[in-house]
């Protein structure tokens, strides 16, 4: 692992940046573009800045695949409707042999 204190962010080349980029992502919060040490470099190297934006977008999308969202769970209205139907004893086509109570 590289000690970033020894890096000179002001004289870093795009090749240096690409070498250290995986470590920037691994050691940061996943948002290299917000690292204050890299602001000048990214502003002066638009291709590197574009690469960072693309990688951050990919990482954000990947993270979102593992985060539950509200639309994955039925709404409270759906649960309420199910509860009301069960209380009424309406089971639909697949009648249950015994009534359920909630």
C-alpha positions as CSV (number, residue, x, y, z in Angstrom):
1,X,0.0,0.0,0.0
2,X,1.3,3.4,-0.9
3,X,1.8,6.2,1.6
4,X,0.1,9.1,0.0
5,X,2.0,11.6,2.2
6,X,5.0,11.0,0.1
7,X,3.2,11.8,-3.2
8,X,3.5,15.2,-4.7
9,X,0.0,15.8,-6.0
10,X,1.2,19.0,-7.7
11,X,3.7,17.3,-10.0
12,X,1.8,14.0,-10.5
13,X,1.5,12.9,-14.1
14,X,-1.6,11.2,-15.6
15,X,0.4,8.0,-15.7
16,X,1.2,8.3,-12.0
17,X,-2.4,9.0,-11.3
18,X,-3.6,5.9,-13.2
19,X,-1.0,3.9,-11.2
20,X,-2.4,5.1,-7.9
21,X,-6.1,5.3,-8.9
22,X,-7.1,1.9,-7.5
23,X,-5.5,2.9,-4.1
24,X,-7.3,6.3,-4.2
25,X,-10.6,4.5,-4.5
26,X,-9.7,1.8,-1.9
27,X,-8.4,4.2,0.7
28,X,-11.1,6.9,0.2
29,X,-14.8,7.0,0.6
30,X,-15.3,5.9,-3.0
31,X,-15.4,9.4,-4.3
32,X,-12.0,10.3,-5.6
33,X,-13.4,13.5,-7.1
34,X,-14.0,15.0,-3.7
35,X,-10.5,14.4,-2.4
36,X,-9.1,17.9,-1.8
37,X,-5.5,16.7,-2.6
38,X,-6.6,15.9,-6.2
39,X,-8.7,18.9,-7.0
40,X,-6.0,20.9,-8.9
41,X,-4.8,17.7,-10.7
42,X,-8.3,16.8,-11.8
43,X,-9.0,20.3,-12.9
44,X,-5.8,20.4,-15.0
45,X,-6.3,16.9,-16.4
46,X,-9.8,16.6,-17.8
47,X,-9.3,13.1,-19.2
48,X,-8.4,11.8,-15.7
49,X,-11.3,13.7,-14.3
50,X,-13.6,12.0,-16.8
51,X,-12.2,8.6,-15.9
52,X,-12.9,9.3,-12.2
53,X,-16.4,10.4,-12.9
54,X,-17.1,7.3,-15.0
55,X,-15.6,5.0,-12.3
56,X,-17.5,6.7,-9.5
57,X,-20.8,6.3,-11.5
58,X,-20.1,2.6,-12.0
59,X,-19.2,2.2,-8.3
60,X,-22.4,4.0,-7.3
61,X,-24.5,1.8,-9.6
62,X,-22.9,-1.3,-8.2
63,X,-23.5,-0.2,-4.6
64,X,-27.1,0.5,-5.4
65,X,-27.6,-3.1,-6.4
66,X,-27.1,-4.2,-2.8
67,X,-29.1,-1.5,-1.1
68,X,-32.8,-2.2,-0.5
69,X,-35.2,0.4,-1.8
70,X,-38.6,1.3,-0.7
71,X,-40.2,0.1,-3.9
72,X,-38.9,-3.5,-3.2
73,X,-41.2,-3.8,-0.2
74,X,-45.0,-3.7,-0.5
75,X,-46.5,-0.4,0.7
76,X,-48.3,-0.1,4.0
77,X,-51.6,0.0,2.0
78,X,-50.9,-3.4,0.5
79,X,-50.2,-4.9,3.9
80,X,-53.3,-3.2,5.3
81,X,-55.4,-4.6,2.4
82,X,-54.0,-8.1,3.0
83,X,-54.8,-7.9,6.7
84,X,-58.4,-6.7,6.0
85,X,-58.9,-9.6,3.5
86,X,-57.6,-12.1,6.0
87,X,-59.9,-10.7,8.8
88,X,-62.9,-11.0,6.4
89,X,-62.0,-14.6,5.7
90,X,-61.5,-14.0,1.9
91,X,-58.7,-16.1,0.7
92,X,-59.5,-16.0,-3.0
93,X,-59.1,-18.9,-5.4
94,X,-56.8,-20.8,-3.0
95,X,-59.2,-21.1,-0.1
96,X,-57.3,-21.9,3.1
97,X,-58.7,-24.8,5.1
98,X,-58.7,-22.7,8.3
99,X,-59.3,-19.0,8.8
100,X,-56.3,-16.9,9.7
101,X,-56.3,-14.3,12.4
102,X,-53.9,-11.5,12.6
